[in-house]
């Protein structure tokens, strides 16, 4: 019974993640801009809300009036300084070292900031042989994004991991496998269907004669 409850809870959270990704898809579909900060800022705000509740006992319904304007400002500052944040390998190495120290000490805010820098740095690299090898079999990123949390929660309730390191490794491997399966079974087929659907109206418009000109 607890497994069923965990799956339902995890699916609800995954639905929240999917809802967050709709904004990313809408921005890219309409403006052709890849807005990576959309869900990221929302997750940072969620972590900040949890931190305020855990540390100061501030009710999330009250802290939203503080967190929402604060992270609106954070998003605006990220946009203004988007080209001023250096993305270099030495800074990435320093961020990962700081992340390891923060994990060992148990400081949550530095973990969020340093991990965010690392993810953005790796996601903006171009032309790397390693990335080509990873994406040669497909793009598992969206599947990992959606299914990582349900998989992690399922592993927690099944108690198959003796510590959080093993849990992290097990959830990571399982999420990547499910991400590739999701790409080939869902996302890739959906993209092919969308392309075919969008081509049909364009082809019909070209093939259809202009009646006003003919008249």
Backbone torsions as a table, in degrees:
resi	resn	phi	psi	omega
1	UNK	NA	-38.5	179.3
2	UNK	-66.6	-31.7	177.9
3	UNK	-65.8	-41.6	178.4
4	UNK	-63.7	-42.6	177.9
5	UNK	-62.2	-40.8	179.4
6	UNK	-65.1	-40.5	179.6
7	UNK	-65.7	-41.4	179.1
8	UNK	-64.7	-44.4	178.5
9	UNK	-62.8	-42.5	-179.5
10	UNK	-66.6	-37.8	178.4
11	UNK	-66.7	-36.4	176.7
12	UNK	-64.1	-41.9	177.5
13	UNK	-66.6	-41.1	177.0
14	UNK	-61.8	-35.5	174.8
15	UNK	-63.8	-35.5	175.0
16	UNK	-63.7	-42.8	177.2
17	UNK	-61.9	-41.9	178.6
18	UNK	-62.8	-39.2	177.0
19	UNK	-62.2	-39.5	177.4
20	UNK	-64.2	-34.3	-177.9
21	UNK	-74.6	-18.3	178.2
22	UNK	-60.6	-38.7	177.8
23	UNK	-61.4	-41.8	177.8
24	UNK	-62.3	-44.5	-179.7
25	UNK	-65.8	-38.5	-179.2
26	UNK	-67.1	-43.8	179.7
27	UNK	-63.0	-43.0	-179.9
28	UNK	-69.3	-39.7	-177.7
29	UNK	-67.5	-34.5	-176.5
30	UNK	-92.2	-46.5	-173.1
31	UNK	-103.4	-8.1	-177.9
32	UNK	58.8	38.0	178.1
33	UNK	-119.4	127.2	177.7
34	UNK	-85.6	103.9	-176.5
35	UNK	-98.7	90.6	-178.1
36	UNK	-74.8	-16.6	-174.7
37	UNK	-84.8	-7.9	-174.5
38	UNK	-59.8	-62.5	-179.5
39	UNK	-74.0	-29.4	-178.7
40	UNK	-62.7	-46.0	178.9
41	UNK	-65.9	-36.6	178.5
42	UNK	-64.2	-41.3	179.1
43	UNK	-68.0	-38.9	176.4
44	UNK	-61.6	-40.0	177.5
45	UNK	-64.6	-37.8	177.9
46	UNK	-65.1	-42.3	177.1
47	UNK	-64.2	-38.4	178.2
48	UNK	-64.6	-39.8	177.0
49	UNK	-62.8	-42.4	178.7
50	UNK	-65.8	-39.2	179.3
51	UNK	-63.7	-42.4	178.5
52	UNK	-64.8	-37.5	178.9
53	UNK	-70.6	-42.0	-177.0
54	UNK	-72.0	-37.0	-174.6
55	UNK	-87.6	-46.5	-174.1
56	UNK	-109.9	-2.7	-179.3
57	UNK	69.6	23.8	-178.2
58	UNK	-79.5	125.7	-178.5
59	UNK	-61.0	133.4	179.9
60	UNK	-57.3	-33.1	179.0
61	UNK	-68.7	-23.1	176.6
62	UNK	-88.6	-41.0	-176.4
63	UNK	-68.4	-18.0	179.3
64	UNK	-61.5	-31.1	178.9
65	UNK	-71.8	-17.7	175.2
66	UNK	-95.6	-41.5	-174.0
67	UNK	-73.9	-41.0	-176.8
68	UNK	-60.3	-52.2	177.1
69	UNK	-64.1	-36.1	-179.2
70	UNK	-61.0	-46.2	-176.6
71	UNK	-83.3	-15.9	165.9
72	UNK	-64.1	-42.3	176.4
73	UNK	-65.3	-40.1	177.8
74	UNK	-60.7	-44.6	178.0
75	UNK	-61.7	-40.2	178.0
76	UNK	-64.7	-41.6	178.7
77	UNK	-67.1	-36.1	176.4
78	UNK	-63.0	-38.1	178.9
79	UNK	-68.2	-43.1	-179.0
80	UNK	-64.7	-42.0	-176.4
81	UNK	-100.8	23.9	-174.5
82	UNK	-64.0	-28.1	-179.8
83	UNK	-99.8	3.7	-177.4
84	UNK	-105.5	-4.7	178.4
85	UNK	-87.2	114.6	-178.0
86	UNK	-68.5	134.2	177.6
87	UNK	-115.9	89.5	-177.8
88	UNK	-127.1	157.7	179.6
89	UNK	-64.5	-40.0	176.9
90	UNK	-60.1	-41.9	178.0
91	UNK	-67.9	-35.3	176.7
92	UNK	-64.1	-43.6	178.3
93	UNK	-63.1	-41.1	178.3
94	UNK	-65.0	-38.2	179.1
95	UNK	-65.5	-40.6	179.5
96	UNK	-68.6	-35.8	176.0
97	UNK	-66.0	-43.7	176.5
98	UNK	-63.7	-35.5	177.4
99	UNK	-63.4	-42.9	178.8
100	UNK	-63.1	-42.6	178.8
101	UNK	-64.3	-42.1	180.0
102	UNK	-64.5	-36.7	177.9
103	UNK	-66.8	-40.4	-179.4
104	UNK	-67.8	-42.2	-178.9
105	UNK	-73.7	-34.8	-179.2
106	UNK	98.4	27.1	178.4
107	UNK	-92.7	120.2	-174.7
108	UNK	-79.9	-47.6	-177.1
109	UNK	-56.9	-44.7	176.9
110	UNK	-62.2	-32.9	178.7
111	UNK	-60.7	-44.3	-178.7
112	UNK	-63.8	-46.2	-177.2
113	UNK	-67.0	-47.5	-176.9
114	UNK	-69.2	-38.7	177.2
115	UNK	-66.2	-37.4	177.3
116	UNK	-62.3	-42.5	178.1
117	UNK	-62.5	-43.3	-179.4
118	UNK	-62.8	-42.2	179.7
119	UNK	-65.6	-45.0	179.8
120	UNK	-64.2	-40.1	179.9
121	UNK	-61.9	-48.3	-178.0
122	UNK	-67.9	-34.6	-177.7
123	UNK	-74.3	-16.5	-179.3
124	UNK	-101.5	2.9	176.5
125	UNK	-72.5	143.6	-178.5
126	UNK	-127.5	147.7	171.1
127	UNK	74.3	9.9	-178.9
128	UNK	-76.3	139.5	179.2
129	UNK	-64.2	-36.9	-179.5
130	UNK	-62.2	-42.3	179.2
131	UNK	-64.9	-36.9	179.1
132	UNK	-64.5	-38.0	178.0
133	UNK	-65.9	-38.8	-179.2
134	UNK	-67.7	-44.2	-176.1
135	UNK	-85.5	-1.8	179.4
136	UNK	-65.1	-32.8	179.7
137	UNK	-87.0	-3.3	-177.7
138	UNK	134.0	-178.0	-179.4
139	UNK	-113.9	99.6	-177.0
140	UNK	-86.0	3.0	-168.8
141	UNK	-61.9	-45.3	-177.1
142	UNK	-68.7	-38.8	177.8
143	UNK	-64.4	-39.4	176.1
144	UNK	-63.4	-41.8	-179.1
145	UNK	-61.2	-38.9	-175.9
146	UNK	-83.2	-42.0	-168.5
147	UNK	-99.7	-7.6	-176.5
148	UNK	-61.7	-45.1	-178.0
149	UNK	-67.3	-46.7	175.9
150	UNK	-58.5	-38.8	178.7
151	UNK	-65.2	-43.6	179.7
152	UNK	-61.9	-44.9	-179.9
153	UNK	-65.3	-36.8	177.5
154	UNK	-64.3	-42.3	178.6
155	UNK	-65.0	-35.6	178.3
156	UNK	-64.1	-45.5	-177.4
157	UNK	-72.9	-27.4	176.0
158	UNK	-78.8	-14.8	177.8
159	UNK	56.1	47.7	179.7
160	UNK	-98.0	-1.2	-179.9
161	UNK	-116.7	122.3	-178.8
162	UNK	-71.4	-25.1	179.6
163	UNK	-148.5	175.9	-173.2
164	UNK	-73.0	-25.0	176.6
165	UNK	-66.3	-46.4	178.5
166	UNK	-64.5	-38.6	177.0
167	UNK	-61.0	-43.5	179.3
168	UNK	-61.3	-44.9	-178.8
169	UNK	-66.2	-45.9	-179.3
170	UNK	-63.6	-45.4	-179.6
171	UNK	-66.2	-36.0	179.8
172	UNK	-65.3	-48.7	-179.6
173	UNK	-62.7	-46.6	-179.3
174	UNK	-63.7	-38.6	-179.2
175	UNK	-66.9	-38.9	178.8
176	UNK	-65.6	-44.0	179.1
177	UNK	-61.7	-47.6	179.7
178	UNK	-66.3	-33.8	177.5
179	UNK	-62.4	-42.9	176.9
180	UNK	-65.4	-42.4	177.7
181	UNK	-61.8	-41.7	178.9
182	UNK	-63.3	-37.6	179.2
183	UNK	-62.7	-47.7	-175.8
184	UNK	-76.4	-30.2	-175.9
185	UNK	-93.5	-25.3	-173.6
186	UNK	-123.9	-68.2	-169.4
187	UNK	-63.3	-46.1	-178.0
188	UNK	-62.8	-43.2	179.1
189	UNK	-66.1	-37.5	178.2
190	UNK	-65.3	-39.5	178.1
191	UNK	-66.3	-41.3	177.7
192	UNK	-62.8	-43.4	178.2
193	UNK	-62.2	-42.3	-179.9
194	UNK	-64.0	-40.8	179.4
195	UNK	-64.9	-41.6	178.5
196	UNK	-65.2	-39.6	-179.5
197	UNK	-66.0	-38.9	-179.6
198	UNK	-73.6	-26.5	-179.6
199	UNK	-74.7	-30.7	-176.1
200	UNK	-62.5	-49.0	178.1
201	UNK	-61.0	-36.9	179.3
202	UNK	-65.5	-42.9	179.6
203	UNK	-65.9	-39.4	178.6
204	UNK	-65.9	-35.5	178.5
205	UNK	-66.2	-40.1	179.2
206	UNK	-69.8	-40.8	-176.7
207	UNK	-74.1	-28.1	-176.1
208	UNK	-75.7	126.1	179.8
209	UNK	-69.1	151.1	178.3
210	UNK	-80.4	105.2	-175.4
211	UNK	-65.1	-35.3	-178.5
212	UNK	-66.8	-36.3	179.1
213	UNK	-71.5	-40.1	179.9
214	UNK	-64.2	-35.1	179.4
215	UNK	-70.0	NA	NA
